[in-house]
Amino acid sequence: MDEALPVRDWLPRTAALLLGTLALATAFIAAYVGALHQPRPHDVPVGVVLGDQRAQAVLAAVRQRTDKIEPIEYDDPAAADDGLTTREVYGVLTSGPDNGLHLATASASAPAATELVTQVLGQAAQQANLPIQVTDEVPVEPTDPRGLVPFYLAVGLVLGGYLASTALGLRTGTAPVSLPRAGLRIAALAVYSVVLGIVGATVVGPVLDVWHHDIPAVAAAGALAVFAAAMIASAVQAWLGLLGTGLVILLLVVLGNPGSGGIYAPEFLPDWMRGMHRWNLPGLTTDLIKSAVYFDRRSTGWTLSGLTLWALLGVVGLLTATIFRAHRRAARTRTPDAPTAHG
């Protein structure tokens, strides 16, 4: 029993565990507070059509005064509209009626970002004595006015994925003993992922009545996210054991959540965090859910591919760890520790 072990046996391991959790907690505080305590928007993309002199002049004047807005130029109005519905930009500024301006926004991308765009360009239009008409082409649901439900759903899905992997690892070992056992673990986590994806979509849809459409698409996106998180956690834990659990928490929670762009749009985050949402699981999941609920299916391109790639990498990582450990066990079995005496 542990109580009977000498202090020198259990103290180093206990101290290492406590130091590890201390490091994770410190990183959690630093990442969340550092990224979110004072968001400063910069380079928030707004589309404009080449040759639209009135809109281009206003955006150029804004750019001279502040770095909050970054003009993104398109060849024609159709391309600019596509940029809005595929989430390349938060708004499109064009010349409007009565020698004024028209600003089309998509609040479902990030309400705080579209509010900023509307405020900054509204003030610029006023200073230029130009009337401006604002329309929300892709509005966020009234039941989610701050647009946070996709992020919170993503957090729950990713959390469920790595918790399921950790639970299986504690029960049956972090690394499966054979490839058939690895296959069973993958199959079990796949079934779990489908179930949790359906449950998540049902909770935010029919149960809490947040969204009233695209529930199957949300369930499919959720299942993929859960499976990707579960497989990445399984692979890391299979290779690194208990240390792998700490690394998974660091990547998926400590850095993943604040860097996902779910609480604040990426353009509101510190420079070192701005691109994280393009590769971390919470960010990819948040963006995929937004695309499934609100936007053109073309906007799912990288998010869908990214989550699929993570899932495949996790499967390969788990299988290779299983093969590697099986070979090590076989090698130890073939090499006895000491010569055997024969009578």
C-alpha positions as CSV (number, residue, x, y, z in Angstrom):
1,M,0.0,0.0,0.0
2,D,1.1,3.6,-0.6
3,E,1.2,4.3,3.2
4,A,3.9,1.7,3.6
5,L,6.1,3.1,0.9
6,P,9.2,5.0,2.0
7,V,9.1,8.7,1.6
8,R,11.9,8.6,-0.9
9,D,9.7,6.5,-3.2
10,W,6.5,8.5,-3.3
11,L,7.8,12.0,-2.6
12,P,9.5,12.7,-6.0
13,R,6.5,11.5,-8.0
14,T,4.1,13.5,-5.8
15,A,6.2,16.6,-6.1
16,A,6.4,16.2,-9.9
17,L,2.6,15.9,-10.1
18,L,2.1,19.0,-7.9
19,L,4.6,21.0,-9.9
20,G,2.9,19.9,-13.1
21,T,-0.5,21.0,-12.0
22,L,1.0,24.3,-10.6
23,A,2.5,25.0,-14.0
24,L,-0.8,24.3,-15.8
25,A,-2.7,26.5,-13.5
26,T,-0.2,29.3,-13.9
27,A,-0.3,29.0,-17.7
28,F,-4.1,29.0,-17.5
29,I,-4.2,32.3,-15.6
30,A,-1.5,33.9,-17.8
31,A,-3.2,32.8,-21.1
32,Y,-6.7,33.8,-20.2
33,V,-6.0,37.0,-18.4
34,G,-3.2,38.0,-20.8
35,A,-5.3,37.4,-23.9
36,L,-8.7,38.6,-22.7
37,H,-8.3,41.3,-20.0
38,Q,-8.0,44.2,-22.4
39,P,-8.8,43.3,-26.0
40,R,-7.5,45.7,-28.6
41,P,-8.9,45.3,-32.1
42,H,-6.6,45.8,-35.0
43,D,-6.7,44.9,-38.7
44,V,-10.4,43.9,-38.6
45,P,-11.1,43.1,-42.3
46,V,-13.7,45.1,-44.3
47,G,-14.3,44.4,-48.0
48,V,-14.4,47.1,-50.7
49,V,-14.8,46.8,-54.5
50,L,-12.0,48.1,-56.7
51,G,-13.1,51.2,-58.6
52,D,-15.7,52.2,-55.9
53,Q,-14.0,55.5,-55.3
54,R,-16.3,56.8,-52.6
55,A,-16.0,53.7,-50.4
56,Q,-12.3,53.4,-51.1
57,A,-11.7,57.0,-50.1
58,V,-13.6,56.6,-46.8
59,L,-11.7,53.4,-45.9
60,A,-8.4,55.0,-46.9
61,A,-9.1,57.9,-44.6
62,V,-10.0,55.5,-41.7
63,R,-6.8,53.5,-42.3
64,Q,-4.7,56.7,-42.0
65,R,-6.3,57.4,-38.5
66,T,-6.4,54.0,-37.0
67,D,-5.2,50.4,-37.5
68,K,-8.5,49.0,-36.3
69,I,-9.8,48.5,-39.9
70,E,-8.0,46.7,-42.7
71,P,-9.5,47.2,-46.2
72,I,-9.7,44.0,-48.3
73,E,-10.1,44.8,-52.0
74,Y,-12.3,42.7,-54.4
75,D,-12.5,42.8,-58.1
76,D,-16.3,43.1,-58.3
77,P,-19.4,43.3,-56.0
78,A,-20.2,39.5,-56.3
79,A,-16.7,38.7,-55.0
80,A,-17.1,41.1,-52.2
81,D,-20.5,39.5,-51.3
82,D,-18.8,36.1,-51.4
83,G,-16.2,37.4,-49.0
84,L,-18.9,38.3,-46.5
85,T,-20.7,35.0,-46.7
86,T,-17.5,32.9,-46.5
87,R,-16.3,34.8,-43.5
88,E,-13.3,36.5,-45.1
89,V,-14.5,39.9,-44.0
90,Y,-16.9,41.2,-41.3
91,G,-18.4,43.9,-43.6
92,V,-18.5,45.2,-47.1
93,L,-18.5,49.0,-47.7
94,T,-20.0,50.2,-51.0
95,S,-21.4,53.4,-52.5
96,G,-25.1,53.7,-51.6
97,P,-28.1,55.7,-52.7
98,D,-28.3,59.5,-52.4
99,N,-24.6,59.8,-52.9
100,G,-24.0,57.9,-49.6
101,L,-22.6,54.6,-48.4
102,H,-23.9,51.1,-47.8
103,L,-22.3,48.9,-45.2
104,A,-23.3,45.2,-45.3
105,T,-22.3,43.2,-42.2
106,A,-22.5,39.7,-40.9
107,S,-22.9,39.8,-37.1
108,A,-23.0,36.0,-36.9
109,S,-19.2,36.0,-37.6
110,A,-18.6,38.0,-34.4
111,P,-21.0,40.6,-33.0
112,A,-18.2,42.6,-31.3
113,A,-16.3,42.8,-34.6
114,T,-19.3,43.9,-36.6
115,E,-20.2,46.5,-33.9
116,L,-16.7,47.9,-34.2
117,V,-16.9,48.1,-38.0
118,T,-20.3,49.8,-37.8
119,Q,-19.1,52.3,-35.2
120,V,-15.8,53.2,-36.9
121,L,-17.3,53.5,-40.4
122,G,-20.4,55.3,-39.2
123,Q,-18.1,57.9,-37.6
124,A,-16.1,58.2,-40.8
125,A,-19.2,58.6,-42.9
126,Q,-20.4,61.3,-40.5
127,Q,-17.1,63.2,-40.7
128,A,-17.3,63.0,-44.5
129,N,-20.9,64.3,-44.5
130,L,-22.1,61.1,-46.2
131,P,-25.3,59.2,-45.3
132,I,-24.7,55.6,-44.5
133,Q,-27.1,52.7,-44.6
134,V,-26.2,49.6,-42.5
135,T,-27.7,46.1,-43.1
136,D,-27.0,42.8,-41.4
137,E,-26.9,40.2,-44.1
138,V,-26.1,37.3,-41.7
139,P,-27.6,38.2,-38.4
140,V,-26.8,36.3,-35.2
141,E,-29.8,34.5,-33.6
142,P,-31.7,36.8,-31.1
143,T,-31.4,33.9,-28.6
144,D,-27.6,34.3,-28.8
145,P,-27.1,38.1,-29.1
146,R,-23.4,37.9,-28.2
147,G,-22.7,35.0,-30.5
148,L,-21.1,32.9,-27.8
149,V,-23.1,29.7,-28.1
150,P,-20.8,28.2,-30.9
151,F,-17.8,28.7,-28.7
152,Y,-19.4,27.2,-25.5
153,L,-20.7,24.3,-27.5
154,A,-17.2,23.8,-29.0
155,V,-15.7,23.8,-25.5
156,G,-18.1,21.2,-24.3
157,L,-17.5,19.0,-27.3
158,V,-13.7,19.2,-27.1
159,L,-13.8,18.7,-23.4
160,G,-16.0,15.6,-23.8
161,G,-13.6,14.2,-26.3
162,Y,-10.4,14.3,-24.3
163,L,-12.2,13.3,-21.1
164,A,-13.5,10.2,-22.8
165,S,-10.0,9.3,-23.9
166,T,-8.6,10.0,-20.5
167,A,-11.3,7.8,-18.8
168,L,-10.5,4.9,-21.2
169,G,-6.8,5.4,-20.6
170,L,-7.2,5.2,-16.8
171,R,-9.4,2.1,-17.1
172,T,-7.5,0.1,-19.7
173,G,-4.1,1.8,-19.9
174,T,-2.9,4.8,-21.8
175,A,-1.6,2.6,-24.6
176,P,-3.6,-0.3,-26.0
177,V,-1.7,-3.7,-25.6
178,S,-2.4,-4.7,-29.3
179,L,-3.7,-3.4,-32.6
180,P,-7.1,-5.1,-32.1
181,R,-7.4,-3.4,-28.8
182,A,-6.5,-0.1,-30.4
183,G,-9.1,-0.7,-33.0
184,L,-11.7,-1.3,-30.3
185,R,-10.7,1.9,-28.6
186,I,-11.0,3.9,-31.8
187,A,-14.4,2.3,-32.5
188,A,-15.7,3.1,-29.0
189,L,-14.6,6.7,-29.2
190,A,-16.2,7.0,-32.7
191,V,-19.5,5.8,-31.3
192,Y,-19.1,8.1,-28.3
193,S,-18.4,11.0,-30.6
194,V,-21.5,10.5,-32.7
195,V,-23.6,10.3,-29.5
196,L,-22.1,13.4,-28.0
197,G,-22.4,15.3,-31.3
198,I,-26.2,14.5,-31.4
199,V,-26.6,15.3,-27.7
200,G,-24.9,18.7,-28.1
201,A,-26.9,19.7,-31.1
202,T,-30.1,18.6,-29.4
203,V,-29.3,20.6,-26.2
204,V,-28.6,23.9,-28.1
205,G,-31.5,23.3,-30.5
206,P,-34.7,21.7,-29.3
207,V,-33.9,21.7,-25.6
208,L,-32.6,25.3,-25.0
209,D,-34.2,26.6,-28.2
210,V,-31.1,28.6,-29.3
211,W,-31.1,27.5,-33.0
212,H,-34.0,26.3,-35.0
213,H,-32.3,25.0,-38.1
214,D,-29.3,22.9,-39.4
215,I,-29.4,20.7,-36.3
216,P,-28.1,17.6,-38.3
217,A,-25.2,19.8,-39.6
218,V,-24.4,20.9,-36.0
219,A,-24.5,17.3,-34.9
220,A,-22.1,16.2,-37.7
221,A,-19.7,19.0,-36.9
222,G,-19.9,18.2,-33.2
223,A,-19.2,14.5,-33.8
224,L,-16.1,15.3,-35.9
225,A,-14.8,17.7,-33.2
226,V,-15.3,15.2,-30.4
227,F,-13.6,12.4,-32.4
228,A,-10.6,14.7,-33.3
229,A,-10.2,15.7,-29.6
230,A,-10.5,12.1,-28.4
231,M,-8.0,10.8,-30.9
232,I,-5.4,13.5,-30.4
233,A,-5.7,12.9,-26.6
234,S,-5.4,9.2,-27.1
235,A,-2.3,9.5,-29.2
236,V,-0.5,11.9,-26.9
237,Q,-1.4,9.8,-23.8
238,A,-0.3,6.6,-25.6
239,W,3.1,8.0,-26.3
240,L,3.6,10.0,-23.1
241,G,1.4,8.5,-20.4
242,L,0.4,10.8,-17.6
243,L,2.6,13.6,-18.9
244,G,0.5,13.4,-22.1
245,T,-2.7,14.3,-20.2
246,G,-1.0,17.5,-19.0
247,L,0.1,18.3,-22.5
248,V,-3.4,17.7,-23.9
249,I,-4.9,20.1,-21.3
250,L,-2.3,22.7,-22.2
251,L,-3.0,22.5,-25.9
252,L,-6.8,22.1,-25.8
253,V,-7.8,24.2,-22.8
254,V,-5.0,26.5,-21.6
255,L,-4.0,27.8,-25.1
256,G,-6.9,26.4,-27.1
257,N,-9.9,28.2,-25.5
258,P,-8.6,31.8,-25.3
259,G,-6.9,31.4,-28.7
260,S,-10.0,30.0,-30.4
261,G,-11.5,33.4,-31.3
262,G,-14.7,32.3,-29.7
263,I,-14.8,34.8,-26.8
264,Y,-13.3,37.7,-28.8
265,A,-12.7,37.6,-32.6
266,P,-9.1,36.8,-33.5
267,E,-8.5,40.4,-34.5
268,F,-9.1,41.4,-30.9
269,L,-6.4,39.1,-29.5
270,P,-2.7,39.7,-28.9
271,D,-0.5,39.1,-32.0
272,W,0.9,35.8,-30.8
273,M,-2.6,34.4,-30.4
274,R,-4.3,35.8,-33.5
275,G,-3.7,32.8,-35.8
276,M,-4.3,30.0,-33.2
277,H,-8.0,29.6,-34.2
278,R,-6.9,28.3,-37.6
279,W,-5.2,25.2,-36.2
280,N,-6.4,24.5,-32.6
281,L,-9.4,22.3,-32.0
282,P,-11.6,24.8,-30.1
283,G,-11.0,27.4,-32.8
284,L,-11.7,25.0,-35.7
285,T,-14.8,23.6,-34.0
286,T,-16.2,27.1,-33.2
287,D,-15.7,28.2,-36.8
288,L,-17.2,25.0,-38.2
289,I,-20.3,25.3,-36.0
290,K,-20.7,29.0,-37.1
291,S,-20.4,27.9,-40.7
292,A,-22.9,25.1,-40.3
293,V,-25.5,27.3,-38.6
294,Y,-25.1,30.7,-40.4
295,F,-22.9,30.7,-43.4
296,D,-22.3,29.5,-46.9
297,R,-21.0,25.9,-46.9
298,R,-17.9,27.1,-48.8
299,S,-16.8,28.7,-45.5
300,T,-16.4,25.2,-44.0
301,G,-13.4,24.4,-46.2
302,W,-10.4,24.7,-43.9
303,T,-12.2,24.1,-40.7
304,L,-13.6,20.8,-41.9
305,S,-10.3,19.7,-43.4
306,G,-8.4,20.8,-40.3
307,L,-10.5,18.8,-37.9
308,T,-10.4,15.8,-40.2
309,L,-6.6,16.1,-40.4
310,W,-6.3,16.2,-36.6
311,A,-8.5,13.1,-36.3
312,L,-6.4,11.2,-38.8
313,L,-3.2,12.3,-37.1
314,G,-4.6,11.1,-33.8
315,V,-5.5,7.7,-35.2
316,V,-2.1,7.3,-36.7
317,G,-0.4,8.4,-33.5
318,L,-2.4,5.9,-31.4
319,L,-1.7,3.0,-33.8
320,T,2.0,3.8,-34.0
321,A,2.3,4.1,-30.2
322,T,0.6,0.7,-29.9
323,I,3.0,-0.9,-32.3
324,F,6.0,0.7,-30.7
325,R,5.1,-0.4,-27.2
326,A,4.2,-3.9,-28.4
327,H,7.6,-4.3,-29.9
328,R,9.3,-3.1,-26.7
329,R,7.3,-5.6,-24.7
330,A,8.2,-8.4,-27.1
331,A,11.9,-7.4,-26.9
332,R,11.9,-7.5,-23.1
333,T,10.3,-10.9,-23.2
334,R,12.9,-12.3,-25.6
335,T,15.8,-10.9,-23.4
336,P,15.7,-12.4,-19.9
337,D,17.0,-10.3,-17.1
338,A,19.4,-13.0,-15.8
339,P,20.7,-16.4,-17.0
340,T,18.4,-19.3,-16.1
341,A,19.9,-22.2,-14.2
342,H,19.2,-25.7,-15.6
343,G,19.0,-28.7,-13.3
